Amino acid sequence: MLPRRRRARVEDPSNFSEVRFPGVTIYLVEPRMGRSRRAFLTRLARSKGFHVLDAYSSAVTHVVMEQTSAQEAICWQESRAAPAPGCAGPALLDISWFTESMAAGQPVPVEGRHCLEVAVPRKGLPSPVRMPPYACQRPTPLTHHNTSLSELLEHGVCEEVERVRRSERYQSMKLFTQIFGVGVRTADRWYREGLRTLDDVRGRVPRLTGQQQAGLRHHQDLSMPVQRPDAEALQQVVETVVVQALPGATVTLAGGFRRGKLQGHDVDLLITHPQEGQEAGLLPRVMCSLQQQGLVLYQQHQLSRSRDPTHLTRRSHTMDTFERSFCIFRLPRPPGATWKAVRVDLVVAPISQFPFALLGWTGSKHFERELRQFSRKERGLWLNSHGLFDPEQKALLRAAAEEDVFRHLGLAYLPPEQRNA
């Protein structure tokens, strides 16, 4: 028999024993905010003297939502009890009002930027217009659609682009996404919560992942590009340890450096062994040895989630599931020089899948995306970093090298340095 669910406890609106701002009653909407985060924010607000209700009622004056549009908020409000005649409904606010109020220690005035944004309906596509081939056949006013291109061609800069680059949002998003372990969604949430600097993240984010903590500790080093000599030095260090742990194993420098780039933001190393199956269990031994040498500042090990490449039959599958370690290494330096933190990904692939893994991890991202799309749409084959699958024959196509993959697809082979799409 399933346990009975507790009914949400509704606070008595008249109970203001520890409330410093009796004119403000807050309700935090759980969807898109999450239960644990809502509970944390509720405790925070109450500790500062704010009146926060656990359940919505007519006493609420401020409804706070996260990642919600005005239309969604109105639909949510309409599903609740209507306010009493003559009484205005509560203010529907973005989380930014709440975070600014917490920082100020009191309710801040509601401004336009705190109100939930109204999603602008998309206009229908205009009817196709035929552009006359000669300038003497078409009217061209001073203000036209190519203004940005004209500015770039004439002055080398575009005012609209520069305005975006100078904006507070762009600067904050760029700063946050440079942190190891922080993606666009997390960066956007932090910005909407009023965070603007690394000190804001350190002081106001209650719970950071291990990746994010390491990213903040070594942010200055990790925000600097990795030079090619440093990447090759790390490859040699790892290769020495790998060969000691498993003779015959190889380590290949992938990513942008394999495409000829002189610098990059991290180092991707692919590990394999010419005998299928010998690579199993190698990575933990390698990481243990590197840690004993004091070269590992942070590492997160991820086991292979599938040893069977036939999972390619799922058309939506594009990410690989190889065993890997996401690391921050202490870059070896000459005696007396200060060490530097560098992002390194170690990826282990069976030799039967290595050509596909090498192709996928070499990039560029746009080249790989176009290659998969060409494979699917033009050849009816499904490609990712584990293999190439023929859905009609229900068979994997074998490859001993990258050239074989191009041949299966009917494409001329392009060496890595020509894949910088």
For each residue, the residues with C-beta under 8 A, 3 or more apart:
1:
2:
3:
4:
5:
6: 9
7:
8: 54 55
9: 6 54 55
10: 53 54 55 57
11: 15 53 54 55
12: 15
13: 25 53 57 59
14:
15: 11 12
16: 19 22 51
17:
18: 46 49
19: 16 22 49 50 51
20: 48 49 50 106
21: 24 49 50 51 106 107
22: 16 19 51
23: 61
24: 21 50 51 61 62 107
25: 13 51 52 53 59 60 61 62
26: 45 50 51 52 53 60 61 62 63 64 98
27: 52 53 55 56 57 60 62 63 64 90
28: 33 38 41 42 52 64 98
29: 32 33 63 64 65 66 68 76
30: 33 34 35 38
31: 68
32: 29 65 66 67 68
33: 28 29 30 37 38 41 65 66 95
34: 30 37 38
35: 30 38 39
36: 39 40
37: 33 34 40 41
38: 28 30 33 34 35 41 42
39: 35 36 42 43
40: 36 37 43 44 206
41: 28 33 37 38 44 45 98
42: 28 38 39 45 46 52 54
43: 39 40 46 47
44: 40 41 47 48 102
45: 26 41 42 48 50 52 98 102
46: 18 42 43 49 50 51 52
47: 43 44
48: 20 44 45 102 105
49: 18 19 20 21 46
50: 19 20 21 24 26 45 46 101 107
51: 16 19 21 22 24 25 26 46
52: 25 26 27 28 42 45 46
53: 10 11 13 25 26 27 56 57 59 60
54: 8 9 10 11 42
55: 8 9 10 11 27
56: 27 53 60 63 80
57: 10 13 27 53 60
58: 81 83 84 87
59: 13 25 53
60: 25 26 27 53 56 57 63 90
61: 23 24 25 26 90 91
62: 24 25 26 27 90 91 93 97 107 110
63: 26 27 29 56 60 73 77 90 91 92 93
64: 26 27 28 29 93 94 95 97 98
65: 29 32 33 68 72 73 76 92 93 94 95 116
66: 29 32 33 94 95 189 192
67: 32 189 192
68: 29 31 32 65 72 73 76 94 116
69: 72 73 116 117 118 119
70: 73 74 92 115 116 117 118 119
71: 74 75 118 119
72: 65 68 69 75 76
73: 63 65 68 69 70 76 77 92 116
74: 70 71 77 78 92
75: 71 72 78 79
76: 29 65 68 72 73 79 80
77: 63 73 74 80 89 90 92
78: 74 75
79: 75 76
80: 56 76 77
81: 58
82:
83: 58 87 88 89 90
84: 58 87
85:
86:
87: 58 83 84
88: 83
89: 77 83
90: 27 60 61 62 63 77 83
91: 61 62 63 110 115
92: 63 65 70 73 74 77 115 116
93: 62 63 64 65 96 97 98 110 114 115 116
94: 64 65 66 68 97 113 114 115 116 117 192
95: 33 64 65 66 98 99 192 193
96: 93 99 100 113 114 192 193 194
97: 62 64 93 94 100 101 108 110 114
98: 26 28 41 45 64 93 95 101 102
99: 95 96 102 103 193 194
100: 96 97 103 104 108 114 194
101: 50 97 98 104 106 107 108
102: 44 45 48 98 99 105
103: 99 100 194 204
104: 100 101 108
105: 48 102
106: 20 21 101
107: 21 24 50 62 101
108: 97 100 101 104
109:
110: 62 91 93 97 114 115
111: 114 115
112: 115
113: 94 96
114: 93 94 96 97 100 110 111
115: 70 91 92 93 94 110 111 112
116: 65 68 69 70 73 92 93 94
117: 69 70 94
118: 69 70 71
119: 69 70 71
120:
121:
122:
123:
124:
125:
126: 129
127:
128:
129: 126
130:
131: 138
132: 137 138
133: 137
134: 137 138
135: 138 140
136:
137: 132 133 134
138: 131 132 134 135
139:
140: 135 144
141: 144
142:
143: 147
144: 140 141 147
145:
146: 149 150
147: 143 144 150 151
148: 151 152 158 160 161
149: 146 152 153
150: 146 147 153 154
151: 147 148 154 155 157 158 159
152: 148 149 155 156 157 158
153: 149 150
154: 150 151
155: 151 152
156: 152
157: 151 152 161 162
158: 148 151 152 161 162
159: 151 162 163
160: 148 163 164
161: 148 157 158 164 165
162: 157 158 159 165 166
163: 159 160 166 167
164: 160 161 167 170
165: 161 162 170
166: 162 163 170 171
167: 163 164 170 171
168: 171 172 196
169: 172 173 191
170: 164 165 166 167 173 174
171: 166 167 168 174 175
172: 168 169 175 176 187 190 191 195 196
173: 169 170 176 177 184 187 188 191
174: 170 171 177 178
175: 171 172 178 179 197 198
176: 172 173 179 182 186 187 190 191 195 201
177: 173 174 182 183 184 187
178: 174 175 182 219 222 223
179: 175 176 182 198 201 212 215 216 219
180: 211 212 214 215 218 219 222 328 343
181: 209 210 211 212 214 215
182: 176 177 178 179 186 187 212 215
183: 177 186 187
184: 173 177 187 188
185: 188 189
186: 176 182 183 189 190
187: 172 173 176 177 182 183 184 190 191
188: 173 184 185 191 192
189: 66 67 185 186 192 193
190: 172 176 186 187 193 195 200 201 205
191: 169 172 173 176 187 188 194 195 196
192: 66 67 94 95 96 188 189
193: 95 96 99 189 190 204
194: 96 99 100 103 191 200
195: 172 176 190 191 200 201 204 205
196: 168 172 191 200
197: 175 200 201
198: 175 179 201 202 216 219
199: 202 203
200: 190 194 195 196 197 203 204
201: 176 179 190 195 197 198 204 205 208 216
202: 198 199 205 216
203: 199 200
204: 103 193 195 200 201
205: 190 195 201 202 208
206: 40
207:
208: 201 205 212 213 216
209: 181 212 213
210: 181 213 214 298 300
211: 180 181 214 215 298 300 326
212: 179 180 181 182 208 209 215 216
213: 208 209 210 216 217
214: 180 181 210 211 217 218 297 298 328
215: 179 180 181 182 211 212 218 219 222
216: 179 198 201 202 208 212 213 219
217: 213 214 297
218: 180 214 215 221 222 297 298 328 341
219: 178 179 180 198 215 216 222 223
220: 223 224
221: 218 224 340 341 342
222: 178 180 215 218 219 328 341 342 343
223: 178 219 220
224: 220 221 340
225: 263 264 265
226: 230 231 263 264 265 266 267 342 343
227: 230 231 262 263
228: 231 232 257 261 262 263
229: 232 233
230: 226 227 233 234 267 331 340 342
231: 226 227 228 234 235 253 257 264 267
232: 228 229 235 236 253 257
233: 229 230 236 237 331 332
234: 230 231 237 238 267 269 329 331 342 344
235: 231 232 238 239 251 253 267 269
236: 232 233 239 240
237: 233 234 240 241 290 295 332
238: 234 235 241 242 251 269 271 286 290 344 346
239: 235 236 242 243 250 251
240: 236 237 243 244
241: 237 238 244 245 286 289 290 293
242: 238 239 245 246 249 250 251 271 282 286
243: 239 240 246 247 248 249
244: 240 241 247 289
245: 241 242 249 282 285 286 289
246: 242 243 249 273 278 279 282 285
247: 243 244
248: 243 273 274 275 278
249: 242 243 245 246 271 272 273 278 279 282
250: 239 242 271 272 273 274
251: 235 238 239 242 269 270 271
252: 258 269 270 271 272 358
253: 231 232 235 257 258 267 268 269
254: 257 258 268 269 270 347 358 361 362
255: 258 259 264 266 267 268 361 362 363
256: 259 261 264 363 364
257: 228 231 232 253 254 260 261 264 267 268
258: 252 253 254 255 362 416
259: 255 256 362 363 364 416 417 419 420
260: 257 416 417 420
261: 228 256 257 264 420
262: 227 228
263: 225 226 227 228
264: 225 226 231 255 256 257 261 267
265: 225 226 343
266: 226 255 342 343 344 345
267: 226 230 231 234 235 253 255 257 264 342 343 344 345
268: 253 254 255 257 344 345 347 361
269: 234 235 238 251 252 253 254 344 345 346 347
270: 251 252 254 347 348 349 354 357 358 361
271: 238 242 249 250 251 252 279 282 283 286 346 347 348 349
272: 249 250 252 279 348 349 350 351 354 357
273: 246 248 249 250 278 279 282 351
274: 248 250 351
275: 248 278 351
276: 350 351 352
277: 280 350
278: 246 248 249 273 275 282
279: 246 249 271 272 273 282 348 349 350 351
280: 277
281: 284 285
282: 242 245 246 249 271 273 278 279 285 286 348
283: 271 286 287 301 323 324 325 346 348
284: 281 287 288 301
285: 245 246 281 282 288 289
286: 238 241 242 245 271 282 283 289 290 346
287: 283 284 290 291 296 299 301 325 327 346
288: 284 285 291 292
289: 241 244 245 285 286 292 293
290: 237 238 241 286 287 293 295 296 329
291: 287 288 294 295 296 299
292: 288 289
293: 241 289 290
294: 291 330
295: 237 290 291 329 330 332
296: 287 290 291 299 327 328 329 330
297: 214 217 218 327 328 329 330 341
298: 210 211 214 218 327 328
299: 287 291 296 325 326 327 328
300: 210 211 325 326 327
301: 283 284 287 323 324 325
302: 323 324 325 326
303: 323
304: 307 321 322 323 348
305: 321
306: 309 311 321
307: 304 350
308: 311
309: 306 312 352 353 386 387 389 396
310: 313 389 396
311: 306 308 314 317 321 386
312: 309 317 382 384 386 387 388 389 396
313: 310 382 389 391 394
314: 311 317
315: 376 382
316:
317: 311 312 314 384
318: 372 384
319: 384
320: 357 360 384 385 386
321: 304 305 306 311 386
322: 304 347 348 349 353 357 385 386
323: 283 301 302 303 304 347 348
324: 283 301 302 345 346 347 348
325: 283 287 299 300 301 302 345 346
326: 211 299 300 302 345
327: 287 296 297 298 299 300 343 344 345 346
328: 180 214 218 222 296 297 298 299 341 342 343 344
329: 234 290 295 296 297 341 342 343 344
330: 294 295 296 297 339 340 341
331: 230 233 234 339 340 341 342
332: 233 237 295 339
333: 337 338 339 340
334: 337
335:
336:
337: 333 334
338: 333
339: 330 331 332 333
340: 221 224 230 330 331 333
341: 218 221 222 297 328 329 330 331
342: 221 222 226 230 234 266 267 328 329 331
343: 180 222 226 265 266 267 327 328 329
344: 234 238 266 267 268 269 327 328 329
345: 266 267 268 269 324 325 326 327
346: 238 269 271 283 286 287 324 325 327
347: 254 268 269 270 271 322 323 324 357 361
348: 270 271 272 279 282 283 304 322 323 324
349: 270 271 272 279 322 353 354 357 358 385
350: 272 276 277 279 307 353 354
351: 272 273 274 275 276 279 354
352: 276 309 398
353: 309 322 349 350 356 357 385 386 387
354: 270 272 349 350 351 357 358
355: 358 359 399 400 401 402 404 405
356: 353 359 360 383 384 385 386 387 388 399 405
357: 270 272 320 322 347 349 353 354 360 361 385 386
358: 252 254 270 349 354 355 361 362 402
359: 355 356 362 368 371 385 402 405
360: 320 356 357 368 384 385
361: 254 255 268 270 347 357 358 385
362: 254 255 258 259 358 359 416 419
363: 255 256 259 367 368 419
364: 256 259 367 368 419 420 421
365: 368 369
366: 369 370 421
367: 363 364 370 371 419 420 421
368: 359 360 363 364 365 371 372
369: 365 366 372 373
370: 366 367 373 374 421
371: 359 367 368 374 375 383 409
372: 318 368 369 375 376 383 384
373: 369 370 376 377
374: 370 371 377 378 379 409 411
375: 371 372 378 379 381 382 383 388 409
376: 315 372 373 379 380 381 382 383
377: 373 374
378: 374 375
379: 374 375 376 409 410
380: 376 390 391 392
381: 375 376 388 389 390 391 397 408 409
382: 312 313 315 375 376 388 389 391
383: 356 371 372 375 376 387 388 389 405 409
384: 312 317 318 319 320 356 360 372 387
385: 320 322 349 353 356 357 359 360 361
386: 309 311 312 320 321 322 353 356 357
387: 309 312 353 356 383 384 396 397 399
388: 312 356 375 381 382 383 396 397 399 405 408 409
389: 309 310 312 313 381 382 383 395 396 397
390: 380 381 393 394 395 396 397
391: 313 380 381 382 394
392: 380
393: 390
394: 313 390 391
395: 389 390
396: 309 310 312 387 388 389 390
397: 381 387 388 389 390 408
398: 352 404
399: 355 356 387 388 402 404 405 408
400: 355 404
401: 355 404
402: 355 358 359 399 405 406 413
403: 406 407 413
404: 355 398 399 400 401 407 408
405: 355 356 359 383 388 399 402 408 409
406: 402 403 409 411 412 413 414
407: 403 404 410 411 413
408: 381 388 397 399 404 405
409: 371 374 375 379 381 383 388 405 406
410: 379 407
411: 374 406 407 414
412: 406
413: 402 403 406 407
414: 406 411 418 419
415: 418 419
416: 258 259 260 362 419
417: 259 260 420
418: 414 415
419: 259 362 363 364 367 414 415 416
420: 259 260 261 364 367 417
421: 364 366 367 370
